Amino acid sequence: MEQHAGRDRAPEAAAVIHRPVGVVAAVTPFNFPVAIPAGKVAPALGYGNTMVWKPSGLVPLLAVRMAEALVEAGLADASQAGTR
């Protein structure tokens, strides 16, 4: 009877713990003005981190609108301190 590595080991359990790491910075380009920021902002805030976002200067209104949407969703007003 052949033995293969790992077959005679007991089952193991793994736990994943999500903890904030601190401040997350994102500098995003102009060519995907919604998809790229959303893909960076959502996970960072979801894990409890603080987010600093520098959007492209070509789409400044998008940054204001996205910050307003986040505040409307329940984020603190301090999150858009640099947009006013």
C-alpha positions in Angstrom: 0.0 0.0 0.0 1.4 3.4 -1.0 1.4 6.3 1.3 1.2 9.9 0.0 2.3 12.9 1.9 -0.6 14.4 4.0 -3.0 11.5 3.9 -2.2 10.3 7.3 -2.4 13.8 8.9 -5.2 14.9 11.1 -7.6 17.5 9.7 -6.6 21.0 10.6 -8.7 24.1 11.2 -7.7 27.6 10.1 -9.1 30.9 11.4 -8.9 34.2 9.5 -8.9 37.3 11.6 -9.4 40.7 9.9 -7.6 43.5 11.8 -7.0 47.1 10.6 -3.4 47.8 9.6 -3.6 51.6 9.9 -3.7 54.1 7.1 -4.1 53.0 3.5 -3.1 55.3 0.7 -4.4 55.2 -2.9 -3.4 57.2 -5.9 -5.8 56.5 -8.7 -5.6 57.3 -12.5 -8.1 59.0 -14.7 -8.9 56.2 -17.0 -11.1 54.2 -14.7 -12.4 56.9 -12.4 -15.0 54.7 -10.5 -13.8 51.1 -10.7 -10.3 51.6 -9.4 -11.1 53.8 -6.4 -14.0 51.6 -5.4 -11.8 48.6 -5.5 -9.4 50.3 -3.1 -11.7 52.2 -0.9 -14.2 49.4 -0.1 -11.7 46.8 1.2 -9.7 49.4 3.1 -12.7 50.8 4.9 -14.3 47.4 5.3 -11.4 46.2 7.3 -11.5 49.3 9.5 -8.5 51.2 8.1 -8.3 54.9 7.5 -8.2 55.8 3.8 -6.2 58.6 2.1 -7.2 58.9 -1.5 -5.5 61.1 -4.1 -7.7 61.0 -7.2 -6.6 62.2 -10.6 -6.9 65.9 -11.2 -8.8 65.2 -14.4 -11.8 63.9 -12.5 -12.0 66.0 -9.3 -15.8 66.0 -9.1 -15.9 62.2 -9.0 -13.9 62.3 -5.8 -16.3 64.7 -4.2 -19.4 62.7 -5.3 -17.8 59.4 -4.1 -17.0 61.0 -0.7 -20.6 62.3 -0.4 -21.9 58.8 -1.2 -19.7 57.3 1.5 -20.9 59.9 4.0 -24.5 59.2 3.0 -23.8 55.5 3.6 -22.9 56.2 7.2 -19.2 57.1 7.1 -18.1 60.0 9.4 -17.9 63.5 7.9 -14.2 63.6 8.8 -13.6 61.2 6.0 -13.9 64.0 3.5 -11.9 66.7 5.3 -9.7 67.3 2.3 -12.4 67.7 -0.3 -13.9 70.9 0.8 
